[in-house]
Amino acid sequence: MERINKTILVPLLAAIATFIKQVFGVEIPDEHIDMIANVILFILMVIGIFIAPKKKEQEKEKPSDAEAYYH
């Protein structure tokens, strides 16, 4: 889990949910709630497109004994 960018996880899950909803024809019985769910999932997907993934800053590698010896 350390390598997964958690900020992109929600938009990715929204895209998967939208895909499954459309492919299998899943609809919520109330038309307004179905429309609101579709809009929310779509907004999350669009936000995911524009999120700039950020990497955690890693410590600078310390030279090994061999590198220190030869330099």
C-alpha positions in Angstrom: 0.0 0.0 0.0 3.0 2.3 0.4 3.5 2.6 -3.4 -0.1 3.4 -4.2 -0.9 7.1 -4.6 -3.9 7.4 -2.3 -5.1 10.7 -3.8 -5.8 9.0 -7.2 -7.6 6.0 -5.6 -11.0 7.7 -5.1 -11.2 9.0 -8.8 -10.1 5.6 -10.0 -12.8 3.8 -8.0 -15.3 6.3 -9.3 -14.3 5.5 -12.8 -14.6 1.8 -12.2 -18.0 2.3 -10.6 -19.2 4.4 -13.5 -18.0 1.8 -16.0 -19.7 -1.1 -14.1 -22.9 0.9 -13.8 -23.0 1.6 -17.5 -21.9 -1.8 -18.8 -24.3 -3.8 -16.7 -27.1 -1.3 -16.9 -27.4 -0.7 -13.2 -29.9 2.1 -12.5 -31.1 3.5 -9.2 -34.9 3.4 -9.2 -35.3 7.1 -8.4 -34.4 9.1 -11.5 -33.1 12.2 -9.6 -30.9 10.1 -7.3 -29.5 8.2 -10.3 -28.7 11.5 -12.1 -27.0 12.9 -9.0 -25.0 9.7 -8.5 -23.8 9.9 -12.2 -22.8 13.5 -11.8 -20.9 12.9 -8.6 -19.0 10.0 -10.1 -18.3 12.0 -13.3 -17.0 14.9 -11.3 -14.7 12.6 -9.3 -13.4 11.1 -12.5 -12.6 14.6 -14.0 -10.9 15.7 -10.8 -8.8 12.5 -11.0 -7.6 13.5 -14.5 -6.2 16.9 -13.2 -4.7 15.7 -10.0 -0.9 15.9 -10.2 0.5 12.9 -8.4 3.0 13.9 -5.7 5.8 11.6 -4.6 7.0 11.6 -1.1 10.4 13.1 -0.7 13.0 10.4 -0.2 16.1 10.7 1.8 19.2 11.3 -0.3 21.2 8.2 -0.6 24.4 8.1 1.5 27.5 7.0 -0.3 28.5 3.4 0.4 31.9 2.6 1.8 33.1 1.6 -1.6 32.0 4.9 -3.2 33.6 6.9 -0.4 36.8 4.9 -0.8 37.2 5.4 -4.5 36.2 9.1 -4.7 
